[in-house]
Amino acid sequence: MKEFHNTSIVNIRSQIFSGYWSFEGGAIAKILNLDDSTLGDTPYYPYDMVHYREK
């Protein structure tokens, strides 16, 4: 696990690193129109990205 974590931090300027977000979870919630209001404060769920057009 340590090796995997370190590969995402090494030389960020030459790589695109978006962080540890659950993009798949956000996509599923958006496509299936699921209520994800309880996930708004979860650090790895892209709540603002899923709801960007609603504001």
SETORTOR-519348 format. One line per 10 residues: number of its first residue (from 0); their letters; for each residue x, y, z of N, C-alpha, C. Coordinates in Angstrom, 3 decimals. Atoms other than C-alpha are relative to their C-alpha. Layout:
NUM) a) X,Y,Z,X,Y,Z,X,Y,Z | ... .
END
This chain:
0) mkefhntsiv) 0.823,-1.190,0.000,0.000,0.000,0.000,0.865,1.251,0.000 | -0.885,-1.156,-0.064,2.859,2.362,0.775,0.526,0.360,-1.388 | -0.500,-0.258,1.339,4.222,1.976,-2.758,-1.065,0.674,-0.862 | 1.084,-0.608,0.772,0.823,2.837,-4.279,-0.198,1.452,0.395 | 0.206,-1.368,-0.475,0.424,5.932,-2.120,1.111,0.921,-0.486 | -1.120,-0.836,0.416,3.871,7.224,-2.984,0.001,0.284,-1.490 | 0.014,-0.251,1.436,3.340,6.875,-6.735,-0.925,1.142,-0.363 | 0.924,-1.082,0.320,0.502,9.394,-6.597,0.529,1.358,0.431 | -0.533,-1.267,-0.492,2.623,12.053,-4.899,1.277,0.404,-0.744 | -1.299,-0.267,0.610,5.889,11.793,-6.834,-0.141,0.925,-1.202 .
10) nirsqifsgy) -0.114,-0.944,1.109,6.590,14.744,-9.133,-1.360,0.418,-0.556 | 1.353,-0.407,0.379,3.119,16.259,-9.279,0.011,0.955,-1.192 | -0.043,-0.949,1.118,4.209,18.945,-11.771,-0.018,-0.690,-1.355 | -0.035,0.685,1.285,4.773,16.378,-14.510,-1.162,-0.979,-0.173 | 1.128,0.925,0.070,1.653,14.320,-13.733,-1.274,0.731,0.396 | 1.290,-0.545,-0.419,-2.015,15.118,-13.384,-0.518,-0.871,1.126 | 0.459,0.730,-1.178,-3.174,14.121,-9.911,-1.230,0.702,0.534 | 1.257,-0.617,-0.428,-6.786,14.761,-8.941,-0.350,-0.305,1.442 | 0.280,0.314,-1.393,-6.608,13.374,-5.420,-0.743,-1.310,0.138 | 0.699,1.250,-0.288,-8.437,10.528,-3.775,-1.495,0.257,0.039 .
20) wsfeggaiak) 1.435,-0.253,0.078,-11.969,11.271,-4.950,-0.697,-1.205,-0.598 | 0.796,1.093,0.548,-14.739,8.827,-5.771,-0.824,0.528,-1.171 | 0.702,-0.494,1.180,-15.594,10.037,-9.272,-1.076,-0.982,-0.455 | 0.977,1.011,0.410,-17.385,6.753,-9.979,-1.266,0.106,0.831 | 1.165,-0.154,-0.877,-19.647,7.226,-6.971,-0.831,1.211,-0.371 | 0.711,-1.203,0.429,-20.530,10.726,-8.090,-0.725,-0.208,-1.317 | 0.632,0.269,1.293,-21.245,9.558,-11.636,-1.223,-0.895,0.154 | 1.139,0.900,-0.224,-23.499,6.749,-10.430,-1.152,0.743,0.657 | 1.054,-0.770,-0.668,-25.399,9.089,-8.115,-0.683,0.947,-0.973 | 0.565,-0.937,0.976,-25.889,11.591,-10.956,-0.842,-0.736,-1.042 .
30) ilnlddstlg) 0.701,0.742,1.054,-26.911,9.040,-13.598,-1.288,-0.624,0.516 | 1.173,0.664,-0.560,-29.326,7.169,-11.323,-0.887,0.946,0.809 | 0.773,-1.019,-0.715,-30.596,10.411,-9.749,-0.235,-0.407,1.458 | 0.077,0.433,-1.392,-29.836,9.142,-6.243,0.112,1.197,0.941 | -0.104,-1.046,-1.019,-30.214,11.269,-3.118,1.347,-0.149,0.702 | -1.331,0.061,-0.593,-26.637,11.970,-2.098,0.231,1.115,1.013 | -0.120,-1.114,-0.943,-27.348,14.714,0.417,0.793,-0.379,1.251 | -0.762,0.418,-1.182,-25.831,12.662,3.237,1.495,-0.105,-0.289 | -1.411,0.108,0.373,-22.546,12.446,1.311,0.670,1.356,-0.179 | -0.531,-1.339,0.226,-22.078,16.222,1.121,1.232,0.337,0.813 .
40) dtpyypydmv) -1.150,-0.294,-0.858,-19.571,16.323,3.987,1.081,-1.069,-0.053 | -0.990,1.062,0.128,-17.676,13.195,2.961,1.209,0.536,-0.768 | -1.169,-0.609,0.647,-14.096,14.169,2.074,0.350,-0.569,-1.374 | -0.383,0.614,1.270,-13.784,11.771,-0.891,-1.119,-0.018,-1.030 | 1.121,-0.027,0.938,-17.166,12.342,-2.533,-0.066,1.378,-0.654 | -0.005,-1.295,0.692,-17.229,15.093,-5.204,-1.390,0.638,-0.067 | 1.372,-0.514,-0.082,-20.531,16.603,-4.032,-0.183,1.264,-0.843 | 0.120,-1.242,0.770,-19.918,20.054,-5.549,0.072,-0.257,-1.498 | -0.114,0.322,1.416,-18.936,18.535,-8.875,-1.285,-0.641,-0.524 | 1.237,0.666,0.411,-22.077,16.385,-9.017,-1.141,1.008,-0.120 .
50) hyrek) 1.108,-0.959,-0.051,-24.317,19.383,-8.243,0.361,1.377,-0.550 | -0.467,-1.309,0.437,-22.509,22.172,-10.096,-1.018,0.760,-0.848 | 1.000,-0.697,0.829,-25.396,22.976,-12.488,-1.244,0.393,0.773 | 1.200,-0.267,-0.785,-28.017,23.108,-9.755,0.086,1.304,0.771 | -0.169,-1.216,-0.802,-26.594,26.212,-8.079,-0.185,1.243,-0.816 .
END
